[in-house]
Amino acid sequence: LLGRKQVNTYHLSLMLVQACENSNAQRKLLQRAETAGIAMYDNAFNPLLSSLQLEGRLDELAAVVSKMRTRGMEQDKYTQNVLERSDEKISRMRTQKLKGLLEKSLHAEAWSLFNGLLGRKQVDSHQLRLMLARACENSNA
């Protein structure tokens, strides 16, 4: 569909949420869409912004927001909702993501997210307790 330019922003957003496991995969898909000449609107970037926030990649999130501004993109209410999330809500989202990965026995992915958060000093006691309780017994960490 990308090659035939039959993808719109809705399709792209759906793929970013459903088919991309992390921000790196989302960036690659967005790059492929841009290369294919798909028009990019602010809502196409919302899943990436959300993933960057969830992964604790705050510098990268700021860079994407800056890139959007450079392109003249206005922040819609959905973009604002992502950017205005409280630390408490982000913490709950991170904990739920880790819990979901562990429940699906995706321990390597859970450790990858956790270690990234740890390296970026974004881990809180909820994520630490979860990983200690559920992941250490199933890991070579």
C-alpha positions as CSV (number, residue, x, y, z in Angstrom):
1,L,0.0,0.0,0.0
2,L,2.8,2.4,0.7
3,G,4.4,1.8,-2.7
4,R,1.0,2.5,-4.4
5,K,0.5,5.6,-2.1
6,Q,-2.8,4.1,-0.9
7,V,-2.1,4.8,2.7
8,N,-3.6,7.8,4.6
9,T,-2.7,9.1,8.0
10,Y,-5.4,6.9,9.7
11,H,-3.9,3.7,8.2
12,L,-0.4,4.9,9.2
13,S,-1.5,5.7,12.7
14,L,-3.2,2.3,13.0
15,M,0.0,0.5,11.9
16,L,2.2,2.6,14.2
17,V,0.0,1.5,17.2
18,Q,-0.8,-2.1,16.3
19,A,2.3,-3.3,14.3
20,C,5.2,-1.5,15.8
21,E,6.6,-2.8,19.0
22,N,8.6,0.3,20.0
23,S,9.6,3.8,18.9
24,N,12.4,2.5,16.8
25,A,10.0,0.4,14.6
26,Q,7.7,3.4,14.5
27,R,10.4,5.7,13.3
28,K,11.3,3.3,10.5
29,L,7.7,3.0,9.4
30,L,7.3,6.8,9.4
31,Q,10.5,7.2,7.4
32,R,9.2,4.6,4.8
33,A,5.9,6.5,4.6
34,E,7.7,9.8,4.1
35,T,10.0,8.3,1.5
36,A,6.9,6.9,-0.3
37,G,5.5,10.5,-0.4
38,I,2.7,10.0,2.1
39,A,1.4,13.3,3.5
40,M,2.2,13.6,7.1
41,Y,-0.1,15.3,9.6
42,D,0.4,15.8,13.3
43,N,-1.8,12.9,14.2
44,A,0.6,10.5,12.4
45,F,3.3,11.4,15.0
46,N,1.1,10.9,18.1
47,P,1.8,7.1,18.5
48,L,5.6,7.9,18.2
49,L,5.3,10.6,20.8
50,S,3.5,8.3,23.1
51,S,6.0,5.5,22.7
52,L,8.9,7.9,23.2
53,Q,7.3,9.1,26.4
54,L,6.6,5.5,27.6
55,E,10.2,4.5,26.9
56,G,11.5,7.5,28.8
57,R,13.2,9.0,25.6
58,L,12.3,12.6,26.6
59,D,15.1,14.2,24.6
60,E,13.9,12.4,21.5
61,L,10.3,13.3,22.2
62,A,11.3,17.0,22.4
63,A,13.2,16.6,19.1
64,V,10.1,15.2,17.3
65,V,7.9,18.0,18.7
66,S,10.5,20.5,17.4
67,K,10.5,18.8,14.0
68,M,6.7,19.0,13.9
69,R,6.8,22.7,14.7
70,T,9.5,23.2,12.0
71,R,7.1,21.6,9.5
72,G,4.3,24.0,10.6
73,M,2.3,21.3,12.3
74,E,-0.1,22.5,14.9
75,Q,-0.6,20.4,18.0
76,D,-4.1,19.0,18.0
77,K,-6.0,17.9,21.2
78,Y,-4.6,14.4,20.9
79,T,-1.0,15.6,20.7
80,Q,-1.7,17.9,23.7
81,N,-3.1,15.0,25.6
82,V,0.1,13.0,25.1
83,L,2.4,15.9,26.0
84,E,0.4,16.9,29.1
85,R,0.3,13.4,30.7
86,S,1.2,13.5,34.4
87,D,4.2,11.7,35.7
88,E,1.8,9.5,37.6
89,K,-0.1,8.5,34.5
90,I,3.1,7.8,32.6
91,S,4.3,5.7,35.5
92,R,1.1,3.6,35.4
93,M,1.4,3.2,31.6
94,R,5.0,2.0,31.9
95,T,4.0,-0.5,34.6
96,Q,1.1,-1.7,32.6
97,K,3.3,-2.1,29.5
98,L,5.9,-4.1,31.4
99,K,3.1,-6.2,33.1
100,G,1.6,-6.9,29.7
101,L,4.9,-8.0,28.2
102,L,5.6,-10.3,31.1
103,E,2.1,-11.8,31.0
104,K,2.7,-12.7,27.3
105,S,6.0,-14.2,28.3
106,L,7.9,-11.6,26.3
107,H,10.6,-11.3,28.9
108,A,13.3,-10.1,26.6
109,E,11.1,-7.2,25.5
110,A,10.2,-6.4,29.1
111,W,13.9,-6.4,30.1
112,S,14.7,-4.2,27.1
113,L,12.1,-1.6,28.1
114,F,13.1,-1.8,31.8
115,N,16.8,-1.5,31.1
116,G,16.2,1.4,28.8
117,L,14.1,3.2,31.5
118,L,16.8,2.4,34.0
119,G,19.5,3.8,31.8
120,R,17.5,7.0,31.3
121,K,16.8,7.2,35.0
122,Q,13.0,6.9,34.4
123,V,12.3,3.7,36.5
124,D,10.2,4.1,39.6
125,S,9.5,1.8,42.5
126,H,6.4,0.3,40.8
127,Q,8.4,-0.9,37.8
128,L,11.3,-2.1,39.9
129,R,9.0,-4.2,42.2
130,L,7.2,-5.6,39.2
131,M,10.4,-6.7,37.5
132,L,11.8,-8.2,40.8
133,A,8.6,-10.1,41.4
134,R,7.8,-11.4,38.0
135,A,10.8,-11.2,35.7
136,C,13.8,-12.2,37.7
137,E,12.8,-15.8,38.1
138,N,12.5,-16.0,34.3
139,S,15.6,-14.1,33.3
140,N,19.3,-14.3,32.9
141,A,19.5,-10.6,33.9
